[in-house]
């Protein structure tokens, strides 16, 4: 499936992001759960009525293949990775036999049947893939198939998650009061660059597959029916030529039905295995984390994130539209 981009004016995206900011202030965490629950049930019923035809596996049990997870931090990377390596029986390379440095944080695993799994958060996607390809060529490794996986998550959930992750060594034991943590979070929202970077890696890999910044909302809208979408036209002259991209929406379905279906289409035998959430990982700080998620992000902050990181327009507008649909 080729992705055909429809251009939209920058003004429309700025307006959409501003409206998202205004709308975000209306929803508490419980209200978000209620709205999303209604939307998920509607999607489930729609899926029963009109189940899309399943494509063939991109990498079958007997196929050789390379799998790349190119993903945002705090957007399901660990769960996606462990689901794949657990199903395929992948293992880290023996000590001393790992790939030479490719210039960016990355790790890989060897899998039975001439398969390899790579994971990275870098937005320098062309550079890291090109460097890895040189190493693999030198090792005379060849693969029949190549698939790439990236995911999106509601910024209202990923932003507090990123903040807590950055401070987990300090906050996880629950020794800091909620008021103290919220005060630090408010300063983070106001001054840090991190909240605005919630889509930069995914935006870069989408761009490789033909989706420019002003086409991200259209690409996101492809998620509305099934919670995932495929893109199969990367730059034919670039390092991702011959690969196919899977875009996942992590918070589409509480039962993970979209994640199971999508990963199963991509790699035979793989289903989504969710890792424990923040409250399970840091039970003593569960109430503090809940307070972070409930803390309203001011519209002026969201506008700044969009202005400084244009790729956020499409992501935020997509989630705003879905909340409006669910509450109507």
C-alpha distance (Angstrom), angle and dihedral (degrees) to the residues before:
residue distance angle dihedral
X1 . . .
X2 3.75 . .
X3 3.76 117.9 .
X4 3.79 112.2 -129.6
X5 3.76 112.2 -159.1
X6 3.80 121.9 -141.2
X7 3.79 112.9 -157.9
X8 3.80 120.2 -129.5
X9 3.75 129.6 -172.5
X10 3.79 119.0 -97.4
X11 3.80 87.9 -128.4
X12 3.78 90.3 62.1
X13 3.79 91.4 52.6
X14 3.78 93.5 48.0
X15 3.79 89.6 50.2
X16 3.78 91.3 47.6
X17 3.77 92.6 50.8
X18 3.81 91.4 48.2
X19 3.79 90.3 51.4
X20 3.80 89.2 49.6
X21 3.78 88.9 54.7
X22 3.77 92.0 50.5
X23 3.78 91.7 45.5
X24 3.79 92.5 47.6
X25 3.78 90.5 63.9
X26 3.80 91.2 60.6
X27 3.79 96.3 60.6
X28 3.79 125.7 76.0
X29 3.79 117.8 -163.7
X30 3.82 91.8 -98.3
X31 3.80 90.9 49.7
X32 3.81 90.3 50.2
X33 3.81 89.0 52.8
X34 3.82 90.9 49.1
X35 3.79 94.1 48.2
X36 3.78 93.4 45.5
X37 3.79 90.8 47.0
X38 3.80 90.8 56.6
X39 3.77 91.3 46.4
X40 3.80 92.4 49.3
X41 3.82 91.8 51.5
X42 3.80 90.4 50.1
X43 3.79 90.3 50.2
X44 3.80 91.2 48.1
X45 3.79 91.8 53.9
X46 3.81 91.3 45.6
X47 3.80 89.8 51.1
X48 3.81 91.2 52.7
X49 3.81 90.1 52.4
X50 3.81 97.6 43.3
X51 3.78 111.9 20.5
X52 3.82 109.6 -179.1
X53 3.78 119.8 -124.6
X54 3.79 109.5 -95.3
X55 3.80 116.0 -122.0
X56 3.78 121.1 -133.1
X57 3.76 119.2 -88.7
X58 3.78 110.5 -82.8
X59 3.80 89.6 -149.1
X60 3.79 114.8 25.4
X61 3.78 126.4 -160.2
X62 3.81 91.4 -96.0
X63 3.82 97.2 39.8
X64 3.77 125.3 101.8
X65 3.77 111.3 -131.3
X66 3.77 149.0 154.3
X67 3.81 119.9 -128.1
X68 3.79 121.9 -160.6
X69 3.81 124.8 -166.3
X70 3.81 104.8 -163.0
X71 3.75 103.0 175.0
X72 3.78 150.7 152.0
X73 3.80 117.1 -100.8
X74 3.83 111.4 -101.1
X75 3.80 92.2 20.5
X76 3.77 101.6 109.5
X77 3.81 97.8 -77.0
X78 3.79 95.2 138.8
X79 3.81 93.5 46.4
X80 3.81 93.3 48.0
X81 3.79 92.2 46.4
X82 3.81 95.5 47.7
X83 3.82 91.1 45.8
X84 3.80 90.8 56.5
X85 3.79 100.2 41.3
X86 3.79 91.3 43.4
X87 3.81 93.0 52.9
X88 3.80 95.1 42.7
X89 3.79 97.3 39.6
X90 3.80 94.2 -120.2
X91 3.78 120.6 173.5
X92 3.80 135.2 -170.1
X93 3.80 112.5 -99.9
X94 3.81 116.2 -94.0
X95 3.77 115.5 -87.6
X96 3.79 110.5 -77.4
X97 3.80 94.0 19.0
X98 3.79 100.4 83.4
X99 3.78 120.7 122.8
X100 3.79 115.5 -84.1
X101 3.80 114.8 -102.1
X102 3.78 112.3 -71.9
X103 3.80 95.2 -167.4
X104 3.82 99.4 -99.1
X105 3.79 138.7 67.7
X106 3.77 105.2 -84.8
X107 3.75 139.4 138.1
X108 3.75 133.5 -162.7
X109 3.78 141.8 -167.5
X110 3.77 133.9 -152.2
X111 3.80 115.2 -128.3
X112 3.81 131.8 -166.2
X113 3.79 117.6 -97.0
X114 3.82 95.7 40.5
X115 3.78 95.5 -65.2
X116 3.80 129.8 139.8
X117 3.80 131.4 -165.2
X118 3.81 122.1 -152.7
X119 3.80 128.8 -173.8
X120 3.80 129.6 -170.3
X121 3.80 140.8 155.7
X122 3.80 96.1 -161.2
X123 3.78 119.5 122.4
X124 3.82 89.7 -150.5
X125 3.77 88.0 88.0
X126 3.80 99.1 156.8
X127 3.78 93.5 49.0
X128 3.79 96.4 49.7
X129 3.82 93.4 45.1
X130 3.79 91.9 48.1
X131 3.80 91.9 50.3
X132 3.80 92.3 48.7
X133 3.80 91.3 48.4
X134 3.81 90.3 55.4
X135 3.80 90.8 52.7
X136 3.81 92.5 47.2
X137 3.78 91.9 47.7
X138 3.80 90.0 52.4
X139 3.81 88.7 51.3
X140 3.83 89.6 48.0
X141 3.79 92.6 -121.7
X142 3.80 116.0 156.5
X143 3.80 130.8 178.2
X144 3.79 133.3 -161.7
X145 3.82 96.4 -147.0
X146 3.79 138.5 29.9
X147 3.79 126.0 -164.3
X148 3.80 129.5 176.9
X149 3.81 125.0 -158.7
X150 3.79 127.7 -161.4
X151 3.80 130.9 163.7
X152 3.79 142.3 -156.6
X153 3.78 130.0 -147.6
X154 3.81 133.2 -173.6
X155 3.84 106.5 -86.0
X156 3.81 89.8 -139.6
X157 3.81 86.0 67.1
X158 3.79 102.1 32.3
X159 3.83 95.5 51.4
X160 3.84 95.9 60.0
X161 3.80 88.3 40.9
X162 3.80 91.2 55.4
X163 3.81 91.3 48.1
X164 3.80 92.8 50.9
X165 3.80 92.1 45.9
X166 3.80 90.1 54.1
X167 3.83 89.5 53.3
X168 3.80 102.5 30.3
X169 3.80 94.9 117.7
X170 3.79 88.2 59.5
X171 3.81 101.5 36.3
X172 3.81 106.3 32.3
X173 3.81 95.3 83.2
X174 3.81 91.1 58.4
X175 3.79 93.7 -124.3
X176 3.82 93.6 129.0
X177 3.81 120.2 77.0
X178 3.79 121.4 -119.0
X179 3.80 93.4 -115.2
X180 3.80 91.7 54.4
X181 3.80 93.0 48.4
X182 3.81 92.9 46.1
X183 3.80 90.5 51.4
X184 3.79 90.1 53.6
X185 3.83 90.6 45.6
X186 3.81 91.9 51.6
X187 3.80 89.4 54.5
X188 3.81 89.5 47.7
X189 3.81 91.3 53.4
X190 3.78 90.9 49.3
X191 3.80 101.3 44.3
X192 3.80 111.8 17.6
X193 3.80 124.8 94.6
X194 3.81 91.6 -150.1
X195 3.85 98.6 85.1
X196 3.79 91.2 58.7
X197 3.79 92.7 52.8
X198 3.79 96.6 68.0
X199 3.80 93.9 115.2
X200 3.80 106.8 26.1
X201 3.82 99.3 105.2
X202 3.80 93.4 43.5
X203 3.81 89.7 46.7
X204 3.80 90.6 53.7
X205 3.80 95.0 51.2
X206 3.81 90.3 44.8
X207 3.80 88.5 53.0
X208 3.81 89.3 55.2
X209 3.79 87.0 57.6
X210 3.80 95.1 49.8
X211 3.81 103.3 -87.7
X212 3.80 112.0 125.6
X213 3.80 122.4 -162.8
X214 3.80 93.1 -94.1
X215 3.81 89.9 52.9
X216 3.80 97.8 54.1
X217 3.80 94.2 96.4
X218 3.79 90.7 53.7
X219 3.80 90.2 49.0
X220 3.81 90.1 48.8
X221 3.79 91.0 50.0
X222 3.81 88.3 62.7
X223 3.80 86.0 69.6
X224 3.80 94.3 62.2
X225 3.82 96.4 86.1
X226 3.81 103.6 40.6
X227 3.81 107.9 4.9
X228 3.79 93.6 -115.2
X229 3.79 139.9 61.2
X230 3.81 137.7 -168.9
X231 3.81 128.5 -135.5
X232 3.79 118.9 -167.7
X233 3.79 109.1 173.0
X234 3.80 110.8 82.8
X235 3.78 120.9 165.0
X236 3.80 102.6 -67.0
X237 3.81 90.7 -144.6
X238 3.81 96.1 47.5
X239 3.81 132.8 86.7
X240 3.82 92.6 -98.2
X241 3.82 93.9 59.6
X242 3.79 109.9 133.7
X243 3.82 93.8 24.4
X244 3.79 128.6 113.7
X245 3.81 124.0 -144.3
X246 3.81 126.3 -139.3
X247 3.82 116.3 -160.8
X248 3.82 112.9 -160.8
X249 3.80 131.6 -166.4
X250 3.80 106.2 -146.2
X251 3.80 97.6 -165.2
X252 3.80 97.0 44.4
X253 3.81 98.8 103.4
X254 3.79 128.9 15.1
X255 3.80 90.3 -145.6
X256 3.84 91.8 53.8
X257 3.80 90.6 -125.6
X258 3.81 92.0 143.7
X259 3.81 92.0 48.3
X260 3.80 92.3 49.2
X261 3.80 91.8 48.5
X262 3.79 95.0 45.8
X263 3.81 97.1 46.0
X264 3.80 89.9 44.7
X265 3.80 90.4 54.2
X266 3.77 90.6 50.2
X267 3.81 100.6 43.2
X268 3.78 123.2 18.0
X269 3.79 113.4 -118.6
X270 3.82 97.8 16.1
X271 3.80 123.9 125.4
X272 3.79 128.8 171.2
X273 3.80 115.8 -91.9
X274 3.79 109.3 -170.3
X275 3.78 116.5 -143.7
X276 3.78 120.1 -139.7
X277 3.79 115.8 -73.0
X278 3.78 126.0 -123.5
X279 3.81 93.4 -88.8
X280 3.80 90.7 54.8
X281 3.79 93.2 45.4
X282 3.82 93.3 47.5
X283 3.82 105.7 25.3
X284 3.81 93.3 164.7
X285 3.80 89.3 59.6
X286 3.83 97.0 42.1
X287 3.81 94.6 112.9
X288 3.80 91.3 46.3
X289 3.79 91.1 51.5
X290 3.80 90.4 48.4
X291 3.82 88.4 53.6
X292 3.80 90.1 52.7
X293 3.80 92.3 52.9
X294 3.81 90.7 47.4
X295 3.79 93.3 49.4
X296 3.80 109.1 108.1
X297 3.79 117.1 -121.8
X298 3.82 108.4 -137.6
X299 3.78 116.2 -118.3
X300 3.81 90.7 -124.8
X301 3.80 89.3 60.2
X302 3.81 93.1 49.0
X303 3.79 90.4 48.6
X304 3.80 89.3 52.9
X305 3.79 91.4 50.5
X306 3.80 90.0 52.6
X307 3.79 94.1 45.3
X308 3.79 93.3 49.8
X309 3.81 95.6 39.5
X310 3.84 109.7 32.4
X311 3.80 92.8 -172.2
X312 3.82 87.7 71.4
X313 3.82 90.9 69.1
X314 3.78 94.6 73.9
X315 3.80 96.0 42.3
X316 3.79 94.6 48.6
X317 3.79 93.7 43.6
X318 3.80 90.7 51.0
X319 3.80 92.5 55.2
X320 3.80 92.2 43.6
X321 3.80 90.3 54.0
X322 3.78 92.7 49.3
X323 3.75 93.1 51.6
X324 3.77 89.6 50.6
X325 3.82 90.3 50.5
X326 3.79 93.0 49.0
X327 3.80 94.7 48.3
X328 3.82 95.5 45.5
